[in-house]
Amino acid sequence: MTGLRSSQLAAAAGVNLQTLRYYERRGLLAEPDRTLGGHRIYAAETVTVLKVIKAAQRLGFTLDEVAELIETGRHRHGAGPDAGLQARAQAKLAEVQQKIDDLQLIAGTLRSAIDAGCDDLVTCAGQPCCPIPFAAITVGAPDAELCH
């Protein structure tokens, strides 16, 4: 019987043994063959599958999404056009772009708070010059010291 033992596979793919077991339980990895002694023996191409899973995670795909992509790849025939990597990658790109836009808005607001000299959130919230978005909900609050 040829193939890789768990420790060899983990080392080759740069993951730990617990990750292998977890991915196996989740169905991301096919059930490996076993030696007569009960040791798991993985096919050499499992290294590639593990590296693909880790790369997809780095791109922002959840393990559930990765599992769906792997399953879709296994059953290409009969899969609809919205099930493939192209559609999923486009959706993930839109999600990532939205997060980038949100983070840019947050960064701009924080820069404005720094520039306005905000030192106390409660005091700042009561100021008309407060750049933090919650200032609108404190309309009618007593005027404190003006921003710097």
C-alpha positions in Angstrom: 0.0 0.0 0.0 1.5 3.3 -1.1 0.7 6.8 0.1 1.4 9.2 2.9 0.8 8.6 6.6 -0.9 11.3 8.5 2.3 12.9 9.9 3.9 12.9 6.4 0.8 14.5 4.8 0.5 17.1 7.6 4.2 18.1 7.1 3.9 18.2 3.3 0.9 20.4 3.4 1.9 22.6 6.3 -1.0 21.7 8.6 -1.2 19.9 11.9 -2.7 16.4 12.6 -5.8 17.9 14.3 -6.5 19.8 11.0 -6.4 16.6 9.1 -8.9 14.9 11.4 -11.1 17.9 11.4 -11.2 18.2 7.6 -11.9 14.5 7.4 -14.9 14.8 9.8 -16.1 17.8 7.8 -15.9 15.8 4.6 -13.3 18.1 3.0 -10.9 15.1 2.7 -11.9 11.7 1.5 -11.8 8.9 4.0 -8.2 7.5 3.7 -7.3 3.9 3.2 -5.9 2.1 6.3 -3.0 -0.2 6.7 -3.5 -3.6 8.4 -2.3 -1.9 11.6 -5.0 0.8 11.3 -2.8 3.7 10.2 -4.3 6.2 7.8 -2.7 6.2 4.3 -3.6 9.2 2.2 -3.2 9.5 -1.6 -0.3 11.9 -2.6 -2.8 14.3 -4.3 -4.3 15.0 -0.8 -1.4 17.4 -0.3 -2.8 19.4 -3.2 -6.3 19.3 -1.8 -5.1 20.6 1.6 -3.1 23.4 0.0 -6.2 24.4 -2.0 -8.3 24.4 1.1 -5.8 26.6 2.9 -5.4 29.0 -0.1 -9.2 29.3 -0.4 -9.4 30.2 3.3 -6.7 32.9 2.8 -8.9 34.3 0.0 -11.8 34.6 2.5 -13.8 31.5 1.8 -15.3 29.8 4.9 -14.8 26.1 5.3 -18.5 25.6 4.4 -17.9 27.5 1.2 -14.8 25.5 0.5 -16.7 22.3 1.1 -19.4 23.4 -1.3 -16.7 24.2 -4.0 -15.0 20.9 -3.5 -18.3 19.1 -3.7 -19.3 21.0 -6.8 -16.0 20.1 -8.4 -16.6 16.5 -7.7 -20.0 16.6 -9.4 -19.4 19.1 -12.2 -22.0 17.5 -14.5 -25.4 18.8 -13.6 -24.2 21.7 -11.6 -25.8 25.0 -12.4 -23.8 28.0 -13.6 -24.2 29.7 -10.1 -22.5 26.8 -8.4 -19.0 27.0 -9.8 -15.8 28.7 -8.8 -16.3 31.7 -11.1 -19.7 32.6 -9.6 -18.4 32.0 -6.0 -15.2 34.0 -6.7 -17.3 36.9 -8.0 -19.5 36.8 -5.0 -16.5 36.7 -2.6 -14.9 39.5 -4.4 -18.0 41.7 -4.0 -18.1 40.7 -0.3 -14.4 41.6 0.1 -14.8 44.9 -1.8 -17.7 45.8 0.6 -15.5 45.1 3.6 -12.7 47.3 2.1 -15.2 50.1 1.5 -16.5 49.7 5.1 -12.9 49.7 6.5 -12.0 52.8 4.4 -15.1 54.6 5.9 -14.0 53.6 9.4 -10.4 54.7 8.8 -11.6 58.1 7.5 -13.9 58.5 10.5 -11.0 57.7 12.9 -8.7 60.1 11.1 -11.4 62.8 11.5 -11.8 62.0 15.2 -8.0 62.3 15.7 -7.9 65.6 13.7 -10.8 66.9 15.8 -8.9 66.2 19.0 -11.6 63.8 20.4 -10.3 62.6 23.7 -13.6 61.5 25.3 -16.3 59.7 23.4 -19.2 60.9 25.6 -18.0 64.5 25.5 -17.2 64.3 21.8 -20.7 62.8 21.0 -22.3 66.0 22.4 -20.3 68.3 20.1 -21.6 69.4 16.7 -18.1 68.9 15.3 -17.9 65.3 16.4 -17.0 63.2 13.4 -18.1 59.9 14.9 -21.5 58.8 13.4 -23.2 58.5 16.8 -23.2 62.3 17.1 -26.6 62.4 15.3 -28.3 60.4 18.1 -27.2 62.8 20.8 -28.9 65.9 19.2 -30.3 67.9 22.1 -27.5 67.0 24.4 -26.2 69.9 26.4 -23.3 71.7 24.8 -20.0 71.0 26.3 -16.6 72.4 25.4 -16.2 72.9 21.6 -13.8 70.6 19.7 -10.2 71.6 19.5 
